[in-house]
Amino acid sequence: MNYYAKHLKHKMMMARILGIMACLVAIAGLVLKYFEIINEWMCIITISYAMGTIFAFNSNLQDIKVGNPWHRINAICAILFFAFVIFLIVYGFISGQLQTQF
């Protein structure tokens, strides 16, 4: 049983660390937009992707700590944010707000 508790603790710590890294990605997107290195579309896409990642890691963390309802709610929010990122990328290219450099 000690090994299983150690495994769960390691899994929780990794979810927390990776969640913090995803928060730093979102903050980096805001900083890059502030210095006008990226446009507002890329900033929104970066933040939305980071939010989806944060919800996915939080879902993993809630599954270990709390259980069913919050685990599922966080997983649904993660899926919605990832779907929103796909929508933003497709809509951005169709509307001409995003473009390739080729």
GIBELSUL-V619763 format. One record per residue. N is the residue number from 1. SS is DSSP state (A for helix, B for strand, O for the rest). PHI is phi in whole degrees, -180 to 180 (999 if undefined). OMEGA is omega as a letter, one per 20 degrees, with the letter a starting at -180 (NA if undefined). Layout:
# GIBELSUL-V619763
N,SS,PHI,OMEGA / N,SS,PHI,OMEGA
This chain:
# GIBELSUL-V619763
1,O,999,a / 2,A,-63,r / 3,A,-65,a / 4,A,-66,r / 5,A,-64,r / 6,A,-66,r / 7,A,-64,r / 8,A,-65,r / 9,A,-64,r / 10,A,-64,r / 11,A,-64,r / 12,A,-66,r / 13,A,-65,r / 14,A,-65,r / 15,A,-63,r / 16,A,-67,a / 17,A,-64,r / 18,A,-69,r / 19,A,-65,r / 20,A,-65,r / 21,A,-64,r / 22,A,-66,r / 23,A,-63,r / 24,A,-66,r / 25,A,-64,r / 26,A,-64,r / 27,A,-65,r / 28,A,-63,r / 29,A,-61,r / 30,A,-66,r / 31,A,-65,r / 32,A,-64,r / 33,A,-70,a / 34,A,-61,r / 35,O,-88,r / 36,O,57,r / 37,O,-86,r / 38,O,-119,r / 39,O,-87,a / 40,A,-67,r / 41,A,-66,r / 42,A,-66,r / 43,A,-64,r / 44,A,-65,r / 45,A,-64,r / 46,A,-64,a / 47,A,-66,r / 48,A,-64,r / 49,A,-64,r / 50,A,-64,r / 51,A,-64,r / 52,A,-61,r / 53,A,-66,r / 54,A,-63,r / 55,A,-64,r / 56,A,-65,r / 57,A,-68,r / 58,A,-66,r / 59,A,-62,r / 60,A,-64,a / 61,A,-67,a / 62,A,-68,r / 63,A,-63,r / 64,A,-77,a / 65,A,-85,a / 66,O,-107,a / 67,O,124,a / 68,A,-57,a / 69,A,-62,a / 70,A,-74,r / 71,A,-60,a / 72,A,-70,r / 73,A,-63,r / 74,A,-65,r / 75,A,-66,r / 76,A,-65,r / 77,A,-63,r / 78,A,-63,r / 79,A,-63,r / 80,A,-63,r / 81,A,-66,r / 82,A,-66,r / 83,A,-65,r / 84,A,-65,r / 85,A,-63,r / 86,A,-61,r / 87,A,-61,a / 88,A,-62,a / 89,A,-65,a / 90,A,-65,a / 91,A,-65,r / 92,A,-63,r / 93,A,-71,r / 94,A,-66,a / 95,A,-81,r / 96,O,89,r / 97,O,-74,r / 98,O,-112,r / 99,O,-149,r / 100,O,-84,a / 101,O,-97,a / 102,O,-75,NA
